[in-house]
Amino acid sequence: MSDSRPIAVDAMGGDHAPHEIVAGAVHAVRERGLPVVLVGAPRVLYEALADHGATNELPIVRAEEALAMDEGALASLRRPRSSIAIACHLVRRGDVSAVVSAGSTAGIVATGKLRLKAQQGVLRPAIAVALPTLPHPTLLLDAGANAEVKPEALVQFGHLGAAYAELAHGVEHPRVALLTIGSEAGKGNKLVRRAHELLEAAPGLHFAGNVEGYDLLTGKADVITTDGFTGNVALKTMEGAVRYAFDELRQSIGDSPVARLGALMQRSRLRELSHRLDAEAHGGAVLLGLNGTVVIAHGSSRAAGISAACQLAADLSEGGLVTRIGERIASTGRSHRSR
């Protein structure tokens, strides 16, 4: 499958917008060969493109407003002409294949739901984040789109993640696990216990049982399903722990000549590990379950992260992620009706 339509980049969203966003988009065009269109304030974006000598390489679509990083879901209603809203509108019209934004997550989720709508049969769109496990990433969802859900949504998150794992990581029959406080079936609150029952009986899912927080990076599952509140707390805790560990490692290496020598001898392995744990290297999270591909880059993304997010968006769009999710959700509906 080939999709030659451009990626719409919300150039006004992110802590370092618009200059780092534009730099990342330019990199995606020049180094990755991806077609990209920028959405935002034309004068500001033209000046940013001029810094890279790229005024004729990336088209600009005007957006009158932008969502601030501290604005929540209601901003999607207050600012109907925001850059993320216009980008989603371009997807809905079929002018672009996907959206990339490093803006407010709550704003992106709300705007995506409003402009693109949930796919038929999808209860709640969910944010999927790829955790840096080996031999391939583990998908955690929901990572923040839905603070409160019903047990049936956790089962569907498993299907959304399984479709993503099959397409993006080539995993056959992805193992789906449920995040809770113990490996035993009866562990957890009422939501988790009921979700466990439903997952065990869910047709088309390879349910691998419960996992705990320390299993997030062990590769025990290909997909880990949870509610958005728990998932977001778990993700931020893990990111903070990794950052702390690396800071301590750098401090220890700097304090000892022997440690510096050891680090020099292992520099390729350390570089590989650093790259694997770098969230920007993987492009960002994906909002699954909408009638369009939406990639949410980290709010602090620099140019490299935006470029990687454009690549992820292009790969998922070209691979037909939306279609694959639609087919999987439809098949689960048929299974339930047949039962």
Secondary structure, 3 states (H helix, E strand, C coil): CCCCCCEEEECCCCCCCCHHHHHHHHHHHHHHCCCEEEEECHHHHHHHHHCCCCCCCCCEEECCECCCCCCCCCHHHHCCCEHHHHHHHHHHHCCCCEEEECCCHHHHHHHHHHHHCECCCCCCCEEEEEECCCCCCEEEECCCCCCCCCHHHHHHHHHHHHHHHHHHHCCCCCEEEEECCCCCCCCCCHHHHHHHHHHHHCCCCEEEEEECHHHCCCCCCCEEECCHHHHHHHHHHHHHHHHHHHHHHHHHHHHCHHHHHHHHHCHHHHHHHHHHHCHHHHCCEEEECECCEEEECCCCCCHHHHHHHHHHHHHHHHHCHHHHHHHHHHHHHHHHHHC
